[in-house]
């Protein structure tokens, strides 16, 4: 199933609803060990999403990773501020 249009729409939604000052490159590609990852490269981010997972899981993973991008200054790990940001984005997506 080709979900490129829906993926682009979702990425556009998350960028508009939760903007960040840094450049964020989002890549969907096969990942052997993880559903996704976020890497800070200087002042830019690279977010990798495992495109072998089902489409709904890819969206959940991007929400997870986007919370890391937003919270990089405060909490790169899964701490309280990250959890609150993740819940806020997740809730907004399913309320919209």
C-alpha positions in Angstrom: 0.0 0.0 0.0 1.4 3.4 -1.0 0.9 5.8 2.0 3.3 8.6 0.8 0.6 11.2 0.6 -0.8 10.4 4.1 2.8 10.3 5.5 3.6 13.8 4.0 0.3 15.1 5.4 1.2 13.8 8.9 4.7 15.2 8.8 3.3 18.6 7.7 0.8 18.5 10.6 3.4 17.7 13.2 5.8 20.4 11.8 3.1 23.1 11.9 1.5 22.1 15.2 4.8 21.7 17.0 7.4 23.8 15.3 11.1 23.7 16.3 13.9 26.2 15.5 16.3 23.5 14.2 16.3 21.8 10.8 14.8 18.3 11.2 15.4 15.7 8.5 13.0 12.8 8.6 13.9 9.6 6.9 11.8 6.5 6.5 14.1 3.5 5.9 14.6 0.0 7.2 16.0 -0.2 10.7 17.1 -3.6 12.1 17.0 -2.9 15.8 14.7 0.0 16.4 11.3 1.5 15.4 13.0 4.9 15.2 15.8 7.1 16.4 16.7 10.8 16.8 20.2 12.0 16.3 21.5 15.5 16.9 24.0 16.5 14.2 25.4 19.9 15.2 22.3 22.0 15.6 20.2 19.9 13.2 18.3 16.6 13.8 18.0 13.4 11.8 15.0 11.4 12.7 14.9 7.9 11.3 11.6 5.9 11.2 11.5 2.2 10.4 9.5 1.9 7.3 9.2 -1.9 7.7 6.7 -1.3 10.6 3.0 -0.9 9.9 2.0 2.6 8.9 0.2 3.4 12.1 3.4 2.4 14.1 5.5 4.7 11.9 3.2 7.6 12.9 3.4 6.7 16.6 7.2 6.5 16.3 7.4 9.9 14.7 5.4 11.4 17.6 7.8 9.7 20.0 10.9 11.0 18.2 9.4 14.5 17.7 9.0 14.8 21.5 12.8 14.1 21.7 13.5 16.9 19.2 11.3 19.4 21.2 12.8 18.3 24.6 16.5 18.0 23.5 17.5 20.9 25.7 15.7 19.6 28.8 15.6 15.9 28.5 16.9 13.8 25.7 16.0 10.7 27.6 12.5 9.5 28.6 12.0 11.8 31.6 9.1 13.8 32.9 9.3 16.7 30.4 9.6 14.4 27.5 6.6 12.3 28.6 4.5 15.4 29.0 5.4 16.6 25.5 4.8 13.1 24.0 1.4 13.0 25.6 0.5 16.5 24.4 1.4 15.6 20.8 -0.2 12.2 20.9 -3.4 13.7 22.3 -3.5 16.5 19.8 -3.1 14.1 16.9 -6.0 11.9 18.0 -8.2 14.8 18.9 -7.7 16.5 15.5 
